[in-house]
Amino acid sequence: MTINHIPVTVQQIGAALAALGRYEGNNTAAEHADYAAQFSHPDIYRVRLINALLGFVQKEAMLADEVEPDAENPMAALGEQLKSADAWELSPQVDFIRWQVERASIPLQLIASDRNSGPLPVAAVYAAEAMHILLGRFDTPEAAVDLDALAGHVAEVRRARELLRVAIENTDILLNALDPNGE
């Protein structure tokens, strides 16, 4: 989405991927229509294409984060991401973080669903779900401490606490396996 919330087109996404050396087609409307026709809904192709761009950009950001942080302003790089996502203010920022947590937990859920994955991925899934719930309970600094407003969400906060408890239990399983004497 652009700042004015007009969705970018598949040709714009294709052009961005091509500029980064990640698109090998001709980037024409007809080509994109052919690809989109393979799916039950035309937006599915757009979602896949934008996620291809997102994956590439996230990998580049991960590699860029290996550089020494900006000593004068350690939030500068992240700030650029938040500005580009139109998430500079707290409410949209919390929504953006919540979305990132939810997205990050999807592959974790797949990993944890493998019976041989062990307790660590399971703990991570439960902790991520708790974080997702907790992030949904505030969008202003006042909302995070407004007991009257939070009173309507006791069940959700309890659910997050239970998820964190299970995450800790799974972490303890791992620690007990690594150090049965607790030393």
QUIRA-V901823 format. One record per residue. N is the residue number from 1. PSI is psi in degrees with one decimal (999 if undefined). D_LAST is the distance of its C-alpha to the last C-alpha in whole Angstrom. Layout:
N_PSI_D_LAST / N_PSI_D_LAST
This chain:
1_146.7_51 / 2_173.6_53 / 3_-37.8_53 / 4_13.8_56 / 5_26.8_54 / 6_119.4_57 / 7_140.1_55 / 8_152.2_55 / 9_163.8_57 / 10_-31.6_56 / 11_-37.0_59 / 12_-41.2_57 / 13_-44.7_53 / 14_-40.3_55 / 15_-40.3_56 / 16_-44.2_53 / 17_-40.8_51 / 18_-42.0_54 / 19_-27.6_54 / 20_3.9_51 / 21_25.1_52 / 22_12.6_50 / 23_124.4_53 / 24_-4.6_56 / 25_-166.9_58 / 26_-11.4_62 / 27_44.6_60 / 28_160.4_63 / 29_-40.4_64 / 30_-42.3_65 / 31_-45.2_62 / 32_-36.5_60 / 33_-39.3_62 / 34_-45.2_62 / 35_-44.3_58 / 36_-31.5_58 / 37_-16.4_60 / 38_-12.7_57 / 39_159.0_55 / 40_-19.5_56 / 41_136.8_56 / 42_-26.7_57 / 43_-21.5_54 / 44_-42.5_52 / 45_-44.7_53 / 46_-43.3_53 / 47_-43.1_49 / 48_-42.2_48 / 49_-44.4_50 / 50_-32.5_48 / 51_-29.7_45 / 52_-44.0_46 / 53_-43.8_46 / 54_-46.0_43 / 55_-44.5_41 / 56_-46.8_43 / 57_-39.7_43 / 58_-40.2_39 / 59_-41.7_38 / 60_-39.9_40 / 61_-40.5_38 / 62_-44.8_35 / 63_-38.5_36 / 64_-31.9_38 / 65_-11.2_35 / 66_-14.1_34 / 67_151.8_36 / 68_133.3_35 / 69_156.5_35 / 70_106.8_38 / 71_-31.7_38 / 72_-32.6_40 / 73_88.1_40 / 74_-18.2_36 / 75_-2.1_38 / 76_-49.0_41 / 77_-47.0_40 / 78_-36.3_39 / 79_-37.6_41 / 80_-40.2_44 / 81_-45.6_42 / 82_-39.2_43 / 83_-44.8_46 / 84_-32.3_47 / 85_3.5_46 / 86_42.1_48 / 87_41.2_44 / 88_-35.8_45 / 89_157.6_45 / 90_-48.9_42 / 91_-52.8_43 / 92_-28.3_44 / 93_-45.1_41 / 94_-41.2_39 / 95_-41.9_41 / 96_-44.3_40 / 97_-43.0_36 / 98_-42.3_36 / 99_-42.6_38 / 100_-42.4_36 / 101_-45.3_33 / 102_-44.7_35 / 103_-42.6_36 / 104_-28.8_33 / 105_-16.6_31 / 106_-52.4_34 / 107_-29.6_33 / 108_-39.8_29 / 109_-39.5_31 / 110_-41.8_32 / 111_-47.0_29 / 112_-24.1_27 / 113_-15.5_30 / 114_121.9_30 / 115_-23.0_28 / 116_4.7_26 / 117_-23.5_25 / 118_178.2_21 / 119_-21.3_20 / 120_-50.0_19 / 121_-35.1_23 / 122_-44.9_24 / 123_-41.9_21 / 124_-39.5_23 / 125_-46.3_27 / 126_-40.5_26 / 127_-40.0_25 / 128_-41.4_28 / 129_-40.5_30 / 130_-43.7_29 / 131_-40.5_30 / 132_-44.0_33 / 133_-47.8_34 / 134_-38.6_33 / 135_-24.7_35 / 136_-3.1_38 / 137_0.2_38 / 138_142.6_39 / 139_3.4_41 / 140_157.2_42 / 141_-34.5_40 / 142_-38.0_42 / 143_-29.1_41 / 144_-21.0_37 / 145_4.7_38 / 146_97.1_41 / 147_-35.4_40 / 148_-43.8_44 / 149_-40.1_43 / 150_-21.5_40 / 151_-29.9_41 / 152_-2.9_42 / 153_23.1_39 / 154_-43.0_37 / 155_-40.5_37 / 156_-41.1_35 / 157_-38.9_33 / 158_-39.9_32 / 159_-43.2_32 / 160_-41.6_30 / 161_-41.8_27 / 162_-41.5_27 / 163_-40.9_26 / 164_-37.5_23 / 165_-44.2_22 / 166_-38.2_22 / 167_-42.4_21 / 168_-42.0_18 / 169_-43.9_18 / 170_-34.5_18 / 171_-40.2_15 / 172_-37.6_13 / 173_-45.7_14 / 174_-46.5_14 / 175_-40.3_10 / 176_-35.8_10 / 177_-36.6_12 / 178_-35.0_10 / 179_79.2_7 / 180_-21.5_8 / 181_-4.9_6 / 182_32.5_4 / 183_999_0
